[in-house]
């Protein structure tokens, strides 16, 4: 009886030691659609809001309406709410600016290399924009 138990354990060990079909190879991408990485290192797709100034929250995107979210880029319309920091940020006022948001530059995400994430964001301001901002502002996104 003891011998039968050892034989069974050997078969079980051999079967589980081989590669599993459900575990993706490290070179494979789990998701073919890139994600957007937020301030808390969470991956998001088509977020409604997005904080641009992680340290103090003085710039964020709200009301995002995504018209495209693809393999190479994503496009949304929304509002960039920016603190004017006058006379200083704690006493400043937030002002809304209509923008088109474009994400691009997908690459493997350092935290999870099986996922691609967008590495660049461009904001195109329609009409008014914050003091010192260009009509198109481009930002590198964190990894």
Contact map, one row per residue, 1 for C-alpha under 8 A:
11111000000000000000000000000000000000000000000000000000000000000000000000000000000000000000000000000000000000000000000000000000000000000000000
11111100000000000000000000000000000000000000000000000000000000000000000000000000000000000000000000000000000000000000000000000000000000000000000
11111110000000000000000000000000000000000000000000000000000000000000000000000000000000000000000000000000000000000000000000000000000000000000000
11111111000000000000000000000000000000000000000000000000000000000000000000000000000000000000000000000000000000000000000000000000000000000000000
11111111100000000000000000000000000000000000000000000000000000000000000000000000000000000000000000000000000000000000000000000000000000000000000
01111111110000000000000000000000000000000000000000000000000000000000000000000000000000000000000000000000000000000000000000000000000000000000000
00111111111000000000000000000000000000000000000000000000000000000000000000000000000000000000000000000000000000000000000000000000000000000000000
00011111111100000000000000000000000000000000000000000000000000000000000000000000000000000000000000000000000000000000000000000000000000000000000
00001111111110000000000000000000000000000000000000000000000000000000000000000000000000000000000000000000000000000000000000000000000000000000000
00000111111111000000000000000000000000000000000000000000000000000000000000000000000000000000000000000000000000000000000000000000000000000000000
00000011111111100000000000000000000000000000000000000000000000000000000000000000000000000000000000000000000000000000000000000000000000000000000
00000001111111110000000000000000000000000000000000000000000000000000000000000000000000000000000000000000000000000000000000000000000000000000000
00000000111111111000000000000000000000000000000000000000000000000000000000000000000000000000000000000000000000000000000000000000000000000000000
00000000011111111100000000000000000000000000000000000000000000000000000000000000000000000000000000000000000000000000000000000000000000000000000
00000000001111111100000000000000000000000000000000000000000000000000000000000000000000000000000000000000000000000000000000000000000000000000000
00000000000111111111000000000000000000000000000000000000000000000000000000000000000000000000000000000000000000000000000000000000000000000000000
00000000000011111110000000000000000000000000000000000000000000000000000000000000000000000000000000000000000000000000000000000000000000000000000
00000000000001111111000000000000000000000000000000000000000000000000000000000000000000000000000000000000000000000000000000000000000000000000000
00000000000000011111101000000000000000000000000000000000000000000000000000000000000000000000000000000000000000000000000000000000000000000000000
00000000000000010111111000000000000000000000000000000000000000000000000000000000000000000000000000000000000000000000000000000000000000000000000
00000000000000000011111100000000000000000000000000000000000000000000000000000000000000000000000000000000000000000000000000000000000000000000000
00000000000000000001111100000000000000000000000000000000000000000000000000000000000000000000000000000000000000000000000000000000000000000000000
00000000000000000011111110000000000000000000000000000000000000000000000000000000000000000000000000000000000000000000000000000000000000000000000
00000000000000000000111111010100000000000000000000000000000000000000000000000000000000000000000000000000000000000000000000000000000000000000000
00000000000000000000001111110000000000000000000000000000000000000000000000000000000000000000000000000000000000000000000000000000000000000000000
00000000000000000000000111111000000000000000000000000000000000000000000000000000000000000000000000000000000000000100000000000000000000000000000
00000000000000000000000011111000000000000000000000000000000000000000000000000000000000000000000000000000000000000100000000000000000000000000000
00000000000000000000000111111100000000000000000000000000000000000000000000000000000000000000000000000000000000000100000000000000000000000000000
00000000000000000000000001111111000000000000000000000000000000000000000000000000000000000000000000000000000000001111000000000000000000000000000
00000000000000000000000100011111000000000000000000000000000000000000000000000000000000000000000000000000000000000110000000000000000000000000000
00000000000000000000000000001111110000000000000000000000000000000000000000000000000000000000000000000000000000000111000000000000000000000000000
00000000000000000000000000001111110000000000000000000000000000000000001000000000000000000000000000000000000000000011000000000000000000000000000
00000000000000000000000000000011111000000000000000000000000000000000111000000000000000000000000000000000000000000001000000000000000000000000000
00000000000000000000000000000011111100000000100000000000000000000000011100000000000000000000000000000000010000000011110000000000000000000000000
00000000000000000000000000000000111110000011100000000000000000000000000000000000000000000000000000000000000000000011110000000000000000000000000
00000000000000000000000000000000011111000011100000000000000000000000000000000000000000000000000000000000000000000000110000000000000000000000000
00000000000000000000000000000000001111111111000000000000000000000000000000000000000000000000000000000000000000000000110000000000000000000000111
00000000000000000000000000000000000111111111000001100000000000000000000000000000000000000000000000000000000000000000000000000000000000000000000
00000000000000000000000000000000000011111100000000100100000000000000000000000000000000000000000000000000000000000000000000000000000000000000000
00000000000000000000000000000000000011111100000000000000000000000000000000000000000000000000000000000000000000000000000000000000000000000000000
00000000000000000000000000000000000011111110000000000000000000000000000000000000000000000000000000000000000000000000000000000000000000000000000
00000000000000000000000000000000000011111111000000000000000000000000000000000000000000000000000000000000000000000000000000000000000000000000000
00000000000000000000000000000000001111001111100000000000000000000000000000000000000000000000000000000000000000000000000000000000000000000000000
00000000000000000000000000000000001111000111111000000000000000000000000000000000000000000000000000000000000000000000000000000000000000000000000
00000000000000000000000000000000011100000011111000000000000000000000000000000000000000000000000000000000000000000000000000000000000000000000000
00000000000000000000000000000000000000000001111100000000000000010100100000000000000000000000000000000000000000000000000000000000000000000000000
00000000000000000000000000000000000000000001111111000000000000010000000000000000000000000000000000000000000000000000000000000000000000000000000
00000000000000000000000000000000000000000000011111000000000001111000000000000000000000000000000000000000000000000000000000000000000000000000000
00000000000000000000000000000000000000000000001111100000000111110000000000000000000000000000000000000000000000000000000000000000000000000000000
00000000000000000000000000000000000001000000001111110000000111000000000000000000000000000000000000000000000000000000000000000000000000000000000
00000000000000000000000000000000000001100000000011111100101110000000000000000000000000000000000000000000000000000000000000000000000000000000000
00000000000000000000000000000000000000000000000001111100111110000000000000000000000000000000000000000000000000000000000000000000000000000000000
00000000000000000000000000000000000000000000000000111111111100000000000000000000000000000000000000000000000000000000000000000000000000000000000
00000000000000000000000000000000000000100000000000111111100000000000000000000000000000000000000000000000000000000000000000000000000000000000000
00000000000000000000000000000000000000000000000000001111100000000000000000000000000000000000000000000000000000000000000000000000000000000000000
00000000000000000000000000000000000000000000000000001111110000000000000000000000000000000000000000000000000000000000000000000000000000000000000
00000000000000000000000000000000000000000000000000111111111100000000000000000000000000000000000000000000000000000000000000000000000000000000000
00000000000000000000000000000000000000000000000000011001111100000000000000000000111000001000010000000000000000000000000000000000000000000000000
00000000000000000000000000000000000000000000000000111000111110000000000000000001111000000000000000000000000000000000000000000000000000000000000
00000000000000000000000000000000000000000000000011111000111111000000000000000001110000000000000000000000000000000000000000000000000000000000000
00000000000000000000000000000000000000000000000011110000001111110000000000000111100000000000000000000000000000000000000000000000000000000000000
00000000000000000000000000000000000000000000000111000000000111110000000000000111100000000000000000000000000000000000000000000000000000000000000
00000000000000000000000000000000000000000000000110000000000011111000000000001110000000000000000000000000000000000000000000000000000000000000000
00000000000000000000000000000000000000000000011110000000000011111100000000011110000000000000000000000000000000000000000000000000000000000000000
00000000000000000000000000000000000000000000000100000000000000111110000000011100000000000000000000000000000000000000000000000000000000000000000
00000000000000000000000000000000000000000000010000000000000000011111100001111000000000000000000000000000000000000000000000000000000000000000000
00000000000000000000000000000000000000000000000000000000000000001111100001111000000000000000000000000000000000000000000000000000000000000000000
00000000000000000000000000000000000000000000000000000000000000000111110011110000000000000000000000000000000000000000000000000000000000000000000
00000000000000000000000000000000100000000000010000000000000000000111111011100000000000000000000000000000000000000000000000000000000000000000000
00000000000000000000000000000000110000000000000000000000000000000001111111000000000000000000000000000000000000000000000000000000000000000000000
00000000000000000000000000000001110000000000000000000000000000000000111110000000000000000000000000000000010000000000000000000000000000000000000
00000000000000000000000000000000010000000000000000000000000000000000011111000000000000000000000000000001110000000000000000000000000000000000000
00000000000000000000000000000000000000000000000000000000000000000001111111100000000000000000000000000111110000000000010000000000000000000000000
00000000000000000000000000000000000000000000000000000000000000000111110111110000000000000000000000001111000000000000000000000000000000000000000
00000000000000000000000000000000000000000000000000000000000000000111100011111000000000000000000000011110000000000000000000000000000000000000000
00000000000000000000000000000000000000000000000000000000000000011111000001111100000000000000000000011100000000000000000000000000000000000000000
00000000000000000000000000000000000000000000000000000000000000111110000000111110000000000000000001111000000000000000000000000000000000000000000
00000000000000000000000000000000000000000000000000000000000011111000000000011111000000000000000001111000000000000000000000000000000000000000000
00000000000000000000000000000000000000000000000000000000000011110000000000001111100000000000000111100000000000000000000000000000000000000000000
00000000000000000000000000000000000000000000000000000000001111000000000000000111110000000000000111100000000000000000000000000000000000000000000
00000000000000000000000000000000000000000000000000000000011111000000000000000011111000000000011110000000000000000000000000000000000000000000000
00000000000000000000000000000000000000000000000000000000011100000000000000000001111100000000011110000000000000000000000000000000010000000000000
00000000000000000000000000000000000000000000000000000000011000000000000000000000111110001001111000000000000000000000000000000000000000000000000
00000000000000000000000000000000000000000000000000000000000000000000000000000000011111001001111000000000000000000000000000000000010000000000000
00000000000000000000000000000000000000000000000000000000000000000000000000000000001111111111100000000000000000000000000000000000000000000000000
00000000000000000000000000000000000000000000000000000000000000000000000000000000000111111011100000000000000000000000000000000000000000000000000
00000000000000000000000000000000000000000000000000000000000000000000000000000000000011111011000000000000000000000000000000000000000000000000000
00000000000000000000000000000000000000000000000000000000000000000000000000000000000011111111000000000000000000000000000000000000000000000000000
00000000000000000000000000000000000000000000000000000000010000000000000000000000001111111111000000000000000000000000000000000000000000000000000
00000000000000000000000000000000000000000000000000000000000000000000000000000000000010011111000000000000000000000000000000000000000000000000000
00000000000000000000000000000000000000000000000000000000000000000000000000000000000011111111100000000000000000000000000000000000000000000000000
00000000000000000000000000000000000000000000000000000000000000000000000000000000001111111111110000000000000000000000000000000000000000000000000
00000000000000000000000000000000000000000000000000000000000000000000000000000000001111000011111000000000000000000000000000000000000000000000000
00000000000000000000000000000000000000000000000000000000010000000000000000000000111100000001111100000000000000000000000000000000000000000000000
00000000000000000000000000000000000000000000000000000000000000000000000000000000111100000000111110000000000000000000000000000000000000000000000
00000000000000000000000000000000000000000000000000000000000000000000000000000011110000000000011111000000000000000000000000000000000000000000000
00000000000000000000000000000000000000000000000000000000000000000000000000000011110000000000001111100000000000000000000000001101110000000000000
00000000000000000000000000000000000000000000000000000000000000000000000000001111000000000000000111110000000000000000000000001111000000000000000
00000000000000000000000000000000000000000000000000000000000000000000000000001111000000000000000011111000000000000000000000111100000000000000000
00000000000000000000000000000000000000000000000000000000000000000000000000111100000000000000000001111100000000000000000000111100000000000000000
00000000000000000000000000000000000000000000000000000000000000000000000001111100000000000000000000111110000000000000000011110000000000000000000
00000000000000000000000000000000000000000000000000000000000000000000000011110000000000000000000000011111000000000000000011100000000000000000000
00000000000000000000000000000000000000000000000000000000000000000000000011100000000000000000000000001111100000000000011111000000000000000000000
00000000000000000000000000000000000000000000000000000000000000000000000111000000000000000000000000000111110000000000011110000000000000000000000
00000000000000000000000000000000000000000000000000000000000000000000000110000000000000000000000000000011111000000000011100000000000000000000000
00000000000000000000000000000000010000000000000000000000000000000000001110000000000000000000000000000001111100000001111000000000000000000000000
00000000000000000000000000000000000000000000000000000000000000000000000000000000000000000000000000000000111110000001111000000000000000000000000
00000000000000000000000000000000000000000000000000000000000000000000000000000000000000000000000000000000011111011111100000000000000000000000000
00000000000000000000000000000000000000000000000000000000000000000000000000000000000000000000000000000000001111111111100000000000000000000000001
00000000000000000000000000000000000000000000000000000000000000000000000000000000000000000000000000000000000111111000000000000000000000000000001
00000000000000000000000000000000000000000000000000000000000000000000000000000000000000000000000000000000000011111000000000000000000000000000001
00000000000000000000000000000000000000000000000000000000000000000000000000000000000000000000000000000000000111111110000000000000000000000000000
00000000000000000000000000001000000000000000000000000000000000000000000000000000000000000000000000000000000111111111000000000000000000000000000
00000000000000000000000001111110000000000000000000000000000000000000000000000000000000000000000000000000000110011111000000000000000000000000000
00000000000000000000000000001111011000000000000000000000000000000000000000000000000000000000000000000000000110011111100000000000000000000000000
00000000000000000000000000001011111000000000000000000000000000000000000000000000000000000000000000000000011110001111110000000000000000000000000
00000000000000000000000000000000011110000000000000000000000000000000000000000000000000000000000000000000011110000011111000000000000000000000000
00000000000000000000000000000000011110000000000000000000000000000000000010000000000000000000000000000011111000000001111110000000000000000000100
00000000000000000000000000000000000000000000000000000000000000000000000000000000000000000000000000000011111000000000111110000000000000000001111
00000000000000000000000000000000000000000000000000000000000000000000000000000000000000000000000000000011100000000000011111000000000000000111100
00000000000000000000000000000000000000000000000000000000000000000000000000000000000000000000000000001111000000000000011111100000000000000111100
00000000000000000000000000000000000000000000000000000000000000000000000000000000000000000000000000001110000000000000000111110000000000011110000
00000000000000000000000000000000000000000000000000000000000000000000000000000000000000000000000000111100000000000000000011111000000000111100000
00000000000000000000000000000000000000000000000000000000000000000000000000000000000000000000000000111000000000000000000001111100000000111000000
00000000000000000000000000000000000000000000000000000000000000000000000000000000000000000000000011110000000000000000000000111111100000110000000
00000000000000000000000000000000000000000000000000000000000000000000000000000000000000000000000011110000000000000000000000011111100000100000000
00000000000000000000000000000000000000000000000000000000000000000000000000000000000000000000000001000000000000000000000000001111100000000000000
00000000000000000000000000000000000000000000000000000000000000000000000000000000000000000000000011000000000000000000000000001111110000000000000
00000000000000000000000000000000000000000000000000000000000000000000000000000000000000000000000010000000000000000000000000001111111011100000000
00000000000000000000000000000000000000000000000000000000000000000000000000000000010100000000000010000000000000000000000000000001111110000000000
00000000000000000000000000000000000000000000000000000000000000000000000000000000000000000000000000000000000000000000000000000000111110000000000
00000000000000000000000000000000000000000000000000000000000000000000000000000000000000000000000000000000000000000000000000000000011111000000000
00000000000000000000000000000000000000000000000000000000000000000000000000000000000000000000000000000000000000000000000000000000111111111000000
00000000000000000000000000000000000000000000000000000000000000000000000000000000000000000000000000000000000000000000000000000000100111111000000
00000000000000000000000000000000000000000000000000000000000000000000000000000000000000000000000000000000000000000000000000111100100011111000000
00000000000000000000000000000000000000000000000000000000000000000000000000000000000000000000000000000000000000000000000001111000000011111100000
00000000000000000000000000000000000000000000000000000000000000000000000000000000000000000000000000000000000000000000000001110000000011111110000
00000000000000000000000000000000000000000000000000000000000000000000000000000000000000000000000000000000000000000000000111100000000000011111000
00000000000000000000000000000000000000000000000000000000000000000000000000000000000000000000000000000000000000000000000111000000000000001111100
00000000000000000000000000000000000000000000000000000000000000000000000000000000000000000000000000000000000000000000001110000000000000000111110
00000000000000000000000000000000000010000000000000000000000000000000000000000000000000000000000000000000000000000000011110000000000000000011111
00000000000000000000000000000000000010000000000000000000000000000000000000000000000000000000000000000000000000000000001000000000000000000001111
00000000000000000000000000000000000010000000000000000000000000000000000000000000000000000000000000000000000011100000001000000000000000000000111
